[in-house]
Amino acid sequence: MSGTSRLATLLAAPLYASSWPSVRGTHPERNDMLTRKSLVRSAQVLCIGTAATLVPIALAPLASAATLPVTCSETALRNAINTANGTPVSDTLNLAPGCTYRLTTELPAITSPIVINGNGGTITRLSGTFRILTVNGGALTLRTATLSNGDATGSSVANGAGGAIVVTGNGSLNLSTSVVRNNHANFGGGISVFSGSQAQVDASVLTGNSATQNGGAIVSDSTVTVNASQISGNAAGNVGGGIANIGTLTVRASNIVNNTAPNGGGGLANGVPAVSGGTSTVSSSNISNNSASGANPGGIYNNGGTVTLRFSRVAANTPSNCLNSPNLVPGCLG
């Protein structure tokens, strides 16, 4: 009998032969033994009968991460991002040291894991109206780079959010030892982080950014961590000159200084007038010399959320640090 015929016979036949019932009825231990033998023989026949039909399968090689040097031109940077987006692994783009990449159109959205080593270079908007970088479902690590002059009000993805960087589509951003300056948006002049996404800012400076609404430097309704960074000289048209948060914000060992927002929270807004809530934890940090208009607090504005201060200084804000906030900020005086 051929291997194929044996396999068909085995699949069609009952597990026990028809002559076995009396044996099973009177000697259950023999029944167990015969059952085990039958299963073993069936497995042997299956292996023998199908061996001739096995065909070796060629496995595709696993994609490996690439390191791509990026010469000093807008076209080279655009092409490098497109190439890295085409692989599922984390590719690294090494920008030309000290180069200024002058953009005339928005860079391709980052949709895969990509590391960009800026090497002290700058990426800036030269003409048109668009943000610098969009992370849409990808994971961007950006090191030692300056992002400047972005304007999100003309961008096609998340229009009006994140003048330098927007993080959306469950994407992630890790910004390290970098500068985000002089960018503009309706929300999040420097960085905007949408629900489901996340961002971490380490040892970086966000300065001179502006938002017509909330979050001069950063706006978030998701998860953001700021470590050992400087957020200074930013402005919002509503609240949160430095940061506006309605998600989960952690600030550690950082300075939030000299920011402005007329309706409160020149330094930090936890919750905004239109959307209450948010959780902010500020540790070993300084929130000072920020300002608001009228009776609104210049330091921290809290609308229906929770603000926790740990070993942090909130002082010298105008007209007050936290007074007249819609909700109390425990540990904040004046």
NORLINPE-V314088 format. One line per field, one symbol per residue. ss: DSSP state (~ for helix, > for strand, _ for the rest). phi: phi as a letter, one per 30 degrees, with the letter a starting at -180 (. if undefined). psi: psi as a letter, one per 20 degrees, with the letter a starting at -180 (. if undefined). Layout:
BEGIN
ss->???
phi->???
psi->???
END
This chain:
BEGIN
ss->__~~~~~~~~~~_____~~~~~~~~~_~~~~~~~~~~~~~~~~~~~~~~~~_______________>>>>___~~~~~~~~~~~~_____>>>>>____>>>>______>__>>>>>>>>>>>>>_______>>>>__>>>>>>>>>>__>~~~______>___>>>>___>>>>>__>>>__>>_>___>>>____>>>>>__>>>__>>______>>>__>>>>>__>>>__>>______>>>__>>>>>__>>>__>>______>>>_>__>___>>>>>__>>>__>________>>>___>>>>>__>>>__>________________
phi->.ddddddddddddddcdddceddddcbeddeddddddddddddddedddcedcdcecddddddcdcccdcddaeddddddddddddbdcdccccddeidcdcccbddeddcbdbcccdhidbcbdcaibaddbcccicbccbbhbccbidbddcddcheicidcbccbiidbbbcbhbbbbhcbadbiecbbbdejcabbcbhbbcbidbbdcciecbbbbbcbbbchbcbbicbbdbbiedbcbbcbcbcbhbccbhcbadckiedbccibedbdjjbbbcbhbbcbhcbbcicddddbcbcicbcccbhbcbahccdadbeidebdceicci
psi->prhghgghgghhqrhqqijighghhhnhhhggghgggggghghggggghihiippppopqqppqqqoopormqgghgghgggghhiqiroqppoqppjqooopirqqqqojrpppoohkjrpoqpgraoqrgpponiaopopqlqppqjqoiijqhplpjpnhgpqorkkrqpopplrpoqlrqrhpmhgpporpirqqpoplrpoqjqqpheqmggpppkcpppoplrpoqkrqqiermhfpppjcopppplrpnqkqqphjqlhgpooqrhhorrqoppoplrpoqkrqrqcjqphfpponjbppppolqpoqkqpirgiqjqhqqnpipq.
END
